[in-house]
Amino acid sequence: MPQLNPLPWFLFLFISWTVFAFIIPPKVLAHNFPNDPLATTAEKTKTQPWAWQWH
């Protein structure tokens, strides 16, 4: 029964979890988010009201 032999799939499982655990997270966390809601200031969020001319 080939399901009980761990050699064909164990190396693939180990390498894939190593990639997901150690290689991908630093690449994802290195991205910066330009629209960070915590970095906004009170002056930046003030907007002017629109003057609609309904003629």
mmJSON file of the N, C-alpha and C atoms, coordinates in Angstrom:
{"data_MODEL":{"atom_site":{
"group_PDB":["ATOM","ATOM","ATOM","ATOM","ATOM","ATOM","ATOM","ATOM","ATOM","ATOM","ATOM","ATOM","ATOM","ATOM","ATOM","ATOM","ATOM","ATOM","ATOM","ATOM","ATOM","ATOM","ATOM","ATOM","ATOM","ATOM","ATOM","ATOM","ATOM","ATOM","ATOM","ATOM","ATOM","ATOM","ATOM","ATOM","ATOM","ATOM","ATOM","ATOM","ATOM","ATOM","ATOM","ATOM","ATOM","ATOM","ATOM","ATOM","ATOM","ATOM","ATOM","ATOM","ATOM","ATOM","ATOM","ATOM","ATOM","ATOM","ATOM","ATOM","ATOM","ATOM","ATOM","ATOM","ATOM","ATOM","ATOM","ATOM","ATOM","ATOM","ATOM","ATOM","ATOM","ATOM","ATOM","ATOM","ATOM","ATOM","ATOM","ATOM","ATOM","ATOM","ATOM","ATOM","ATOM","ATOM","ATOM","ATOM","ATOM","ATOM","ATOM","ATOM","ATOM","ATOM","ATOM","ATOM","ATOM","ATOM","ATOM","ATOM","ATOM","ATOM","ATOM","ATOM","ATOM","ATOM","ATOM","ATOM","ATOM","ATOM","ATOM","ATOM","ATOM","ATOM","ATOM","ATOM","ATOM","ATOM","ATOM","ATOM","ATOM","ATOM","ATOM","ATOM","ATOM","ATOM","ATOM","ATOM","ATOM","ATOM","ATOM","ATOM","ATOM","ATOM","ATOM","ATOM","ATOM","ATOM","ATOM","ATOM","ATOM","ATOM","ATOM","ATOM","ATOM","ATOM","ATOM","ATOM","ATOM","ATOM","ATOM","ATOM","ATOM","ATOM","ATOM","ATOM","ATOM","ATOM","ATOM","ATOM","ATOM","ATOM","ATOM","ATOM","ATOM"],
"id":[1,2,3,4,5,6,7,8,9,10,11,12,13,14,15,16,17,18,19,20,21,22,23,24,25,26,27,28,29,30,31,32,33,34,35,36,37,38,39,40,41,42,43,44,45,46,47,48,49,50,51,52,53,54,55,56,57,58,59,60,61,62,63,64,65,66,67,68,69,70,71,72,73,74,75,76,77,78,79,80,81,82,83,84,85,86,87,88,89,90,91,92,93,94,95,96,97,98,99,100,101,102,103,104,105,106,107,108,109,110,111,112,113,114,115,116,117,118,119,120,121,122,123,124,125,126,127,128,129,130,131,132,133,134,135,136,137,138,139,140,141,142,143,144,145,146,147,148,149,150,151,152,153,154,155,156,157,158,159,160,161,162,163,164,165],
"type_symbol":["N","C","C","N","C","C","N","C","C","N","C","C","N","C","C","N","C","C","N","C","C","N","C","C","N","C","C","N","C","C","N","C","C","N","C","C","N","C","C","N","C","C","N","C","C","N","C","C","N","C","C","N","C","C","N","C","C","N","C","C","N","C","C","N","C","C","N","C","C","N","C","C","N","C","C","N","C","C","N","C","C","N","C","C","N","C","C","N","C","C","N","C","C","N","C","C","N","C","C","N","C","C","N","C","C","N","C","C","N","C","C","N","C","C","N","C","C","N","C","C","N","C","C","N","C","C","N","C","C","N","C","C","N","C","C","N","C","C","N","C","C","N","C","C","N","C","C","N","C","C","N","C","C","N","C","C","N","C","C","N","C","C","N","C","C"],
"label_atom_id":["N","CA","C","N","CA","C","N","CA","C","N","CA","C","N","CA","C","N","CA","C","N","CA","C","N","CA","C","N","CA","C","N","CA","C","N","CA","C","N","CA","C","N","CA","C","N","CA","C","N","CA","C","N","CA","C","N","CA","C","N","CA","C","N","CA","C","N","CA","C","N","CA","C","N","CA","C","N","CA","C","N","CA","C","N","CA","C","N","CA","C","N","CA","C","N","CA","C","N","CA","C","N","CA","C","N","CA","C","N","CA","C","N","CA","C","N","CA","C","N","CA","C","N","CA","C","N","CA","C","N","CA","C","N","CA","C","N","CA","C","N","CA","C","N","CA","C","N","CA","C","N","CA","C","N","CA","C","N","CA","C","N","CA","C","N","CA","C","N","CA","C","N","CA","C","N","CA","C","N","CA","C","N","CA","C","N","CA","C","N","CA","C"],
"label_alt_id":[null,null,null,null,null,null,null,null,null,null,null,null,null,null,null,null,null,null,null,null,null,null,null,null,null,null,null,null,null,null,null,null,null,null,null,null,null,null,null,null,null,null,null,null,null,null,null,null,null,null,null,null,null,null,null,null,null,null,null,null,null,null,null,null,null,null,null,null,null,null,null,null,null,null,null,null,null,null,null,null,null,null,null,null,null,null,null,null,null,null,null,null,null,null,null,null,null,null,null,null,null,null,null,null,null,null,null,null,null,null,null,null,null,null,null,null,null,null,null,null,null,null,null,null,null,null,null,null,null,null,null,null,null,null,null,null,null,null,null,null,null,null,null,null,null,null,null,null,null,null,null,null,null,null,null,null,null,null,null,null,null,null,null,null,null],
"label_comp_id":["MET","MET","MET","PRO","PRO","PRO","GLN","GLN","GLN","LEU","LEU","LEU","ASN","ASN","ASN","PRO","PRO","PRO","LEU","LEU","LEU","PRO","PRO","PRO","TRP","TRP","TRP","PHE","PHE","PHE","LEU","LEU","LEU","PHE","PHE","PHE","LEU","LEU","LEU","PHE","PHE","PHE","ILE","ILE","ILE","SER","SER","SER","TRP","TRP","TRP","THR","THR","THR","VAL","VAL","VAL","PHE","PHE","PHE","ALA","ALA","ALA","PHE","PHE","PHE","ILE","ILE","ILE","ILE","ILE","ILE","PRO","PRO","PRO","PRO","PRO","PRO","LYS","LYS","LYS","VAL","VAL","VAL","LEU","LEU","LEU","ALA","ALA","ALA","HIS","HIS","HIS","ASN","ASN","ASN","PHE","PHE","PHE","PRO","PRO","PRO","ASN","ASN","ASN","ASP","ASP","ASP","PRO","PRO","PRO","LEU","LEU","LEU","ALA","ALA","ALA","THR","THR","THR","THR","THR","THR","ALA","ALA","ALA","GLU","GLU","GLU","LYS","LYS","LYS","THR","THR","THR","LYS","LYS","LYS","THR","THR","THR","GLN","GLN","GLN","PRO","PRO","PRO","TRP","TRP","TRP","ALA","ALA","ALA","TRP","TRP","TRP","GLN","GLN","GLN","TRP","TRP","TRP","HIS","HIS","HIS"],
"label_asym_id":["A","A","A","A","A","A","A","A","A","A","A","A","A","A","A","A","A","A","A","A","A","A","A","A","A","A","A","A","A","A","A","A","A","A","A","A","A","A","A","A","A","A","A","A","A","A","A","A","A","A","A","A","A","A","A","A","A","A","A","A","A","A","A","A","A","A","A","A","A","A","A","A","A","A","A","A","A","A","A","A","A","A","A","A","A","A","A","A","A","A","A","A","A","A","A","A","A","A","A","A","A","A","A","A","A","A","A","A","A","A","A","A","A","A","A","A","A","A","A","A","A","A","A","A","A","A","A","A","A","A","A","A","A","A","A","A","A","A","A","A","A","A","A","A","A","A","A","A","A","A","A","A","A","A","A","A","A","A","A","A","A","A","A","A","A"],
"label_entity_id":["1","1","1","1","1","1","1","1","1","1","1","1","1","1","1","1","1","1","1","1","1","1","1","1","1","1","1","1","1","1","1","1","1","1","1","1","1","1","1","1","1","1","1","1","1","1","1","1","1","1","1","1","1","1","1","1","1","1","1","1","1","1","1","1","1","1","1","1","1","1","1","1","1","1","1","1","1","1","1","1","1","1","1","1","1","1","1","1","1","1","1","1","1","1","1","1","1","1","1","1","1","1","1","1","1","1","1","1","1","1","1","1","1","1","1","1","1","1","1","1","1","1","1","1","1","1","1","1","1","1","1","1","1","1","1","1","1","1","1","1","1","1","1","1","1","1","1","1","1","1","1","1","1","1","1","1","1","1","1","1","1","1","1","1","1"],
"label_seq_id":[1,1,1,2,2,2,3,3,3,4,4,4,5,5,5,6,6,6,7,7,7,8,8,8,9,9,9,10,10,10,11,11,11,12,12,12,13,13,13,14,14,14,15,15,15,16,16,16,17,17,17,18,18,18,19,19,19,20,20,20,21,21,21,22,22,22,23,23,23,24,24,24,25,25,25,26,26,26,27,27,27,28,28,28,29,29,29,30,30,30,31,31,31,32,32,32,33,33,33,34,34,34,35,35,35,36,36,36,37,37,37,38,38,38,39,39,39,40,40,40,41,41,41,42,42,42,43,43,43,44,44,44,45,45,45,46,46,46,47,47,47,48,48,48,49,49,49,50,50,50,51,51,51,52,52,52,53,53,53,54,54,54,55,55,55],
"pdbx_PDB_ins_code":[null,null,null,null,null,null,null,null,null,null,null,null,null,null,null,null,null,null,null,null,null,null,null,null,null,null,null,null,null,null,null,null,null,null,null,null,null,null,null,null,null,null,null,null,null,null,null,null,null,null,null,null,null,null,null,null,null,null,null,null,null,null,null,null,null,null,null,null,null,null,null,null,null,null,null,null,null,null,null,null,null,null,null,null,null,null,null,null,null,null,null,null,null,null,null,null,null,null,null,null,null,null,null,null,null,null,null,null,null,null,null,null,null,null,null,null,null,null,null,null,null,null,null,null,null,null,null,null,null,null,null,null,null,null,null,null,null,null,null,null,null,null,null,null,null,null,null,null,null,null,null,null,null,null,null,null,null,null,null,null,null,null,null,null,null],
"Cartn_x":[0.836,0.0,0.882,0.859,1.76,1.378,0.14,-0.251,0.552,0.996,1.706,3.191,3.691,5.1,5.277,5.914,6.01,7.059,7.932,9.012,8.546,7.543,7.177,6.594,5.871,5.177,5.725,6.53,6.998,7.95,8.834,9.759,9.011,8.038,7.229,6.456,5.874,5.163,6.093,7.274,8.232,8.712,9.017,9.493,8.392,7.173,6.084,5.787,5.791,5.556,6.724,7.926,9.069,8.916,8.48,8.261,7.164,6.045,4.923,5.239,6.101,6.381,7.524,8.531,9.726,10.028,9.563,9.915,8.818,7.574,6.475,6.14,6.082,5.697,6.566,7.901,8.665,8.371,8.089,7.765,6.419,5.454,4.138,4.217,4.938,5.034,5.891,6.66,7.499,6.698,5.461,4.628,4.214,4.187,3.683,2.343,1.486,0.132,0.017,-0.174,-0.184,-1.393,-2.493,-3.691,-3.911,-2.916,-3.009,-3.971,-5.057,-6.022,-5.483,-4.467,-3.914,-2.969,-2.524,-1.562,-2.229,-3.535,-4.204,-4.222,-4.182,-4.233,-5.593,-5.876,-7.166,-7.268,-6.153,-6.168,-6.36,-5.805,-5.895,-7.315,-8.05,-9.377,-10.464,-10.149,-11.164,-11.452,-12.713,-13.099,-14.0,-14.017,-14.869,-16.239,-17.319,-18.643,-18.823,-19.577,-19.833,-20.944,-20.755,-21.773,-22.504,-23.641,-24.393,-25.268,-25.162,-25.961,-27.139,-28.291,-29.473,-30.318,-30.069,-30.814,-31.737],
"Cartn_y":[-1.185,0.0,1.25,2.047,3.203,4.344,4.369,5.448,5.416,4.232,4.083,4.382,4.534,4.836,6.359,6.925,8.381,9.017,8.244,8.846,9.654,9.24,10.043,11.405,11.549,12.803,13.579,12.964,13.672,14.809,14.608,15.668,16.84,16.562,17.622,18.381,17.67,18.308,19.184,18.699,19.46,20.715,20.601,21.753,22.788,22.352,23.314,24.056,23.374,24.061,24.978,24.619,25.501,26.778,26.665,27.845,28.713,28.103,28.873,29.486,28.878,29.364,30.37,30.241,31.067,31.991,31.688,32.494,33.485,33.057,33.926,35.02,34.765,35.841,37.089,37.015,38.267,39.042,38.346,39.03,39.737,39.113,39.726,40.902,40.749,41.811,42.982,42.811,43.893,44.914,44.582,45.527,46.677,47.868,49.007,49.42,49.893,50.237,51.754,52.348,53.806,54.454,53.763,54.337,53.794,53.954,53.462,54.334,53.792,54.631,55.176,54.56,55.051,56.229,56.46,57.517,58.821,58.884,60.102,61.118,62.372,63.444,64.13,64.968,65.655,66.669,67.329,68.31,67.625,66.478,65.782,65.275,64.944,64.377,65.437,66.717,67.755,67.953,68.013,68.232,69.451,70.052,71.199,70.722,71.348,70.936,71.329,70.545,70.826,71.864,72.761,73.763,73.369,72.715,72.272,73.41,73.728,74.771,74.116,74.081,73.454,74.514,74.76,75.775,75.117],
"Cartn_z":[0.0,0.0,0.0,-1.057,-1.146,-0.196,0.345,1.237,2.534,2.933,4.2,4.084,2.882,2.695,2.715,3.75,3.859,2.962,2.364,1.591,0.381,-0.384,-1.558,-1.221,-0.133,0.128,1.313,2.186,3.376,3.021,2.086,1.692,1.07,0.238,-0.354,0.728,1.689,2.791,3.617,3.929,4.729,3.998,2.726,1.955,1.791,1.531,1.355,2.66,3.801,5.073,5.425,5.046,5.27,4.465,3.231,2.399,2.985,3.378,3.926,5.281,6.059,7.411,7.469,6.598,6.749,5.57,4.39,3.224,2.877,2.883,2.469,3.487,4.811,5.745,5.696,5.625,5.516,4.237,3.147,1.898,2.001,2.667,2.817,3.787,4.869,5.869,5.397,4.332,3.819,3.028,2.676,1.937,2.843,2.28,3.043,2.458,3.343,2.968,2.918,1.745,1.634,2.291,2.444,3.042,4.437,5.297,6.662,7.458,7.983,8.702,10.016,10.577,11.836,11.632,10.409,10.137,9.715,9.699,9.265,10.401,10.028,11.011,10.923,11.905,11.929,10.788,10.461,9.372,8.02,7.883,6.608,6.342,7.389,7.193,7.049,7.263,7.102,5.616,5.279,3.889,3.815,2.66,2.433,1.952,2.411,1.925,0.46,-0.248,-1.642,-1.763,-2.695,-2.963,-4.254,-4.114,-5.286,-5.76,-7.01,-7.624,-8.328,-7.677,-8.253,-8.922,-10.171,-10.928,-11.904],
"occupancy":[1.0,1.0,1.0,1.0,1.0,1.0,1.0,1.0,1.0,1.0,1.0,1.0,1.0,1.0,1.0,1.0,1.0,1.0,1.0,1.0,1.0,1.0,1.0,1.0,1.0,1.0,1.0,1.0,1.0,1.0,1.0,1.0,1.0,1.0,1.0,1.0,1.0,1.0,1.0,1.0,1.0,1.0,1.0,1.0,1.0,1.0,1.0,1.0,1.0,1.0,1.0,1.0,1.0,1.0,1.0,1.0,1.0,1.0,1.0,1.0,1.0,1.0,1.0,1.0,1.0,1.0,1.0,1.0,1.0,1.0,1.0,1.0,1.0,1.0,1.0,1.0,1.0,1.0,1.0,1.0,1.0,1.0,1.0,1.0,1.0,1.0,1.0,1.0,1.0,1.0,1.0,1.0,1.0,1.0,1.0,1.0,1.0,1.0,1.0,1.0,1.0,1.0,1.0,1.0,1.0,1.0,1.0,1.0,1.0,1.0,1.0,1.0,1.0,1.0,1.0,1.0,1.0,1.0,1.0,1.0,1.0,1.0,1.0,1.0,1.0,1.0,1.0,1.0,1.0,1.0,1.0,1.0,1.0,1.0,1.0,1.0,1.0,1.0,1.0,1.0,1.0,1.0,1.0,1.0,1.0,1.0,1.0,1.0,1.0,1.0,1.0,1.0,1.0,1.0,1.0,1.0,1.0,1.0,1.0,1.0,1.0,1.0,1.0,1.0,1.0],
"B_iso_or_equiv":[0.0,0.0,0.0,0.0,0.0,0.0,0.0,0.0,0.0,0.0,0.0,0.0,0.0,0.0,0.0,0.0,0.0,0.0,0.0,0.0,0.0,0.0,0.0,0.0,0.0,0.0,0.0,0.0,0.0,0.0,0.0,0.0,0.0,0.0,0.0,0.0,0.0,0.0,0.0,0.0,0.0,0.0,0.0,0.0,0.0,0.0,0.0,0.0,0.0,0.0,0.0,0.0,0.0,0.0,0.0,0.0,0.0,0.0,0.0,0.0,0.0,0.0,0.0,0.0,0.0,0.0,0.0,0.0,0.0,0.0,0.0,0.0,0.0,0.0,0.0,0.0,0.0,0.0,0.0,0.0,0.0,0.0,0.0,0.0,0.0,0.0,0.0,0.0,0.0,0.0,0.0,0.0,0.0,0.0,0.0,0.0,0.0,0.0,0.0,0.0,0.0,0.0,0.0,0.0,0.0,0.0,0.0,0.0,0.0,0.0,0.0,0.0,0.0,0.0,0.0,0.0,0.0,0.0,0.0,0.0,0.0,0.0,0.0,0.0,0.0,0.0,0.0,0.0,0.0,0.0,0.0,0.0,0.0,0.0,0.0,0.0,0.0,0.0,0.0,0.0,0.0,0.0,0.0,0.0,0.0,0.0,0.0,0.0,0.0,0.0,0.0,0.0,0.0,0.0,0.0,0.0,0.0,0.0,0.0,0.0,0.0,0.0,0.0,0.0,0.0],
"pdbx_formal_charge":[null,null,null,null,null,null,null,null,null,null,null,null,null,null,null,null,null,null,null,null,null,null,null,null,null,null,null,null,null,null,null,null,null,null,null,null,null,null,null,null,null,null,null,null,null,null,null,null,null,null,null,null,null,null,null,null,null,null,null,null,null,null,null,null,null,null,null,null,null,null,null,null,null,null,null,null,null,null,null,null,null,null,null,null,null,null,null,null,null,null,null,null,null,null,null,null,null,null,null,null,null,null,null,null,null,null,null,null,null,null,null,null,null,null,null,null,null,null,null,null,null,null,null,null,null,null,null,null,null,null,null,null,null,null,null,null,null,null,null,null,null,null,null,null,null,null,null,null,null,null,null,null,null,null,null,null,null,null,null,null,null,null,null,null,null],
"auth_seq_id":[1,1,1,2,2,2,3,3,3,4,4,4,5,5,5,6,6,6,7,7,7,8,8,8,9,9,9,10,10,10,11,11,11,12,12,12,13,13,13,14,14,14,15,15,15,16,16,16,17,17,17,18,18,18,19,19,19,20,20,20,21,21,21,22,22,22,23,23,23,24,24,24,25,25,25,26,26,26,27,27,27,28,28,28,29,29,29,30,30,30,31,31,31,32,32,32,33,33,33,34,34,34,35,35,35,36,36,36,37,37,37,38,38,38,39,39,39,40,40,40,41,41,41,42,42,42,43,43,43,44,44,44,45,45,45,46,46,46,47,47,47,48,48,48,49,49,49,50,50,50,51,51,51,52,52,52,53,53,53,54,54,54,55,55,55],
"auth_comp_id":["MET","MET","MET","PRO","PRO","PRO","GLN","GLN","GLN","LEU","LEU","LEU","ASN","ASN","ASN","PRO","PRO","PRO","LEU","LEU","LEU","PRO","PRO","PRO","TRP","TRP","TRP","PHE","PHE","PHE","LEU","LEU","LEU","PHE","PHE","PHE","LEU","LEU","LEU","PHE","PHE","PHE","ILE","ILE","ILE","SER","SER","SER","TRP","TRP","TRP","THR","THR","THR","VAL","VAL","VAL","PHE","PHE","PHE","ALA","ALA","ALA","PHE","PHE","PHE","ILE","ILE","ILE","ILE","ILE","ILE","PRO","PRO","PRO","PRO","PRO","PRO","LYS","LYS","LYS","VAL","VAL","VAL","LEU","LEU","LEU","ALA","ALA","ALA","HIS","HIS","HIS","ASN","ASN","ASN","PHE","PHE","PHE","PRO","PRO","PRO","ASN","ASN","ASN","ASP","ASP","ASP","PRO","PRO","PRO","LEU","LEU","LEU","ALA","ALA","ALA","THR","THR","THR","THR","THR","THR","ALA","ALA","ALA","GLU","GLU","GLU","LYS","LYS","LYS","THR","THR","THR","LYS","LYS","LYS","THR","THR","THR","GLN","GLN","GLN","PRO","PRO","PRO","TRP","TRP","TRP","ALA","ALA","ALA","TRP","TRP","TRP","GLN","GLN","GLN","TRP","TRP","TRP","HIS","HIS","HIS"],
"auth_asym_id":["A","A","A","A","A","A","A","A","A","A","A","A","A","A","A","A","A","A","A","A","A","A","A","A","A","A","A","A","A","A","A","A","A","A","A","A","A","A","A","A","A","A","A","A","A","A","A","A","A","A","A","A","A","A","A","A","A","A","A","A","A","A","A","A","A","A","A","A","A","A","A","A","A","A","A","A","A","A","A","A","A","A","A","A","A","A","A","A","A","A","A","A","A","A","A","A","A","A","A","A","A","A","A","A","A","A","A","A","A","A","A","A","A","A","A","A","A","A","A","A","A","A","A","A","A","A","A","A","A","A","A","A","A","A","A","A","A","A","A","A","A","A","A","A","A","A","A","A","A","A","A","A","A","A","A","A","A","A","A","A","A","A","A","A","A"],
"auth_atom_id":["N","CA","C","N","CA","C","N","CA","C","N","CA","C","N","CA","C","N","CA","C","N","CA","C","N","CA","C","N","CA","C","N","CA","C","N","CA","C","N","CA","C","N","CA","C","N","CA","C","N","CA","C","N","CA","C","N","CA","C","N","CA","C","N","CA","C","N","CA","C","N","CA","C","N","CA","C","N","CA","C","N","CA","C","N","CA","C","N","CA","C","N","CA","C","N","CA","C","N","CA","C","N","CA","C","N","CA","C","N","CA","C","N","CA","C","N","CA","C","N","CA","C","N","CA","C","N","CA","C","N","CA","C","N","CA","C","N","CA","C","N","CA","C","N","CA","C","N","CA","C","N","CA","C","N","CA","C","N","CA","C","N","CA","C","N","CA","C","N","CA","C","N","CA","C","N","CA","C","N","CA","C","N","CA","C","N","CA","C","N","CA","C"],
"pdbx_PDB_model_num":[1,1,1,1,1,1,1,1,1,1,1,1,1,1,1,1,1,1,1,1,1,1,1,1,1,1,1,1,1,1,1,1,1,1,1,1,1,1,1,1,1,1,1,1,1,1,1,1,1,1,1,1,1,1,1,1,1,1,1,1,1,1,1,1,1,1,1,1,1,1,1,1,1,1,1,1,1,1,1,1,1,1,1,1,1,1,1,1,1,1,1,1,1,1,1,1,1,1,1,1,1,1,1,1,1,1,1,1,1,1,1,1,1,1,1,1,1,1,1,1,1,1,1,1,1,1,1,1,1,1,1,1,1,1,1,1,1,1,1,1,1,1,1,1,1,1,1,1,1,1,1,1,1,1,1,1,1,1,1,1,1,1,1,1,1]
}}}
